[in-house]
Amino acid sequence: MSPVEFVGPPPKQRNTKHSRIANSLRQHPKEWGVVRTPATSVRAASAAQAIRSARLPAYEPAGSYEAVARTIVQKNGDVEHRVYARYVGGEQ
């Protein structure tokens, strides 16, 4: 008996965090939403780039989503890094 079971490719994950975010944005086209608040501006910029370029399948096809990273200074002086995104259309 083989120690490996060959059963074909793994199923696509349809209920990931990113698929839920992408679906929520699709339900509110062209409306900006804060989708993430990472710890650093570098991580925020990387997440925004990943959404714009559809590095993750949930945001395909590339160009269907706009995303930007912004650093916000709260009234109390706290700093928050945000990723804003919106669905702008594309093939379904």
N, C-alpha and C positions, 0 to 999 in steps of 0.2 A: 504494500500500500504506500502511496506517495505521501510525503509530509505536507504537501501543498495541495489545496483543493482549487482546481481551475474552474471558475464559474462564470467567467466573462467580466466585462467592465463593471465597476461599481456604479450604482444608480446615482443620478444627479441629485444633489441635495437641494430641495426646493424650499425648505423652511429655515434657511440660515438667517442670521442677523441681517446680513446685507440684502437678502431677497425681501425681507420684511420692510427694510428701509426703502428699497427701490419701489416696491409695490405701493407703499404709503405715498411716496413722491408722485407716482403715476396717477394716483387718485386726486391729486391737487396740482395739475399741470401749471407750469410757469410760476408757481408760488414757492418762494424761498423758505426753507426750513433748516433749523440747526440739527444736523444729523450726528454730530459727534463733538465732544469737548475733550480732546487729548491733553496730555500733560505739558507738551511743548509745542512751540510754533513749527518746528521741523516736522513733527508727527502730523500736525494739522495740515501742513502743505503737502506732505506725502499722501495723506488720505484724500485730499481734494484732487490731486493728480490721478490717483487710482480710480476715482469715480469718473473723471472726465475722459480718461483713456480706456475705460471699461476693462481695466486689468482684472477685475472680478466679473464673472459671467452675469451676475445680477444686474449690472449696469450696461449690458450690451443692447444695441450696437454702440460703439464708441461715438460720442457726440450727442447721444440722447439725453445726457445729463450735463448741466453746468454745475461747477463746484468751485468754491473759493475758500481760502483760509483767512481768518481775521483774528487779531488779538484785541480783546476788549478790556479796558480798564474800568472796573466797577467804581461806584461812588466812594466806597470804603477803601479804595486803593488796591483791592485784589485784582489780579490779572487772570483772564480766562481766554484760552485759545479755542476757537470755534471753527467747525467746518459747516459751511452753508451749502446747500445743494438744492437743485430744482430739476424737474423733468421738463424737457423742452421738445420732446417728440422724437420719433424714430420708428423704424419698423418694429412691429410687435411679433 
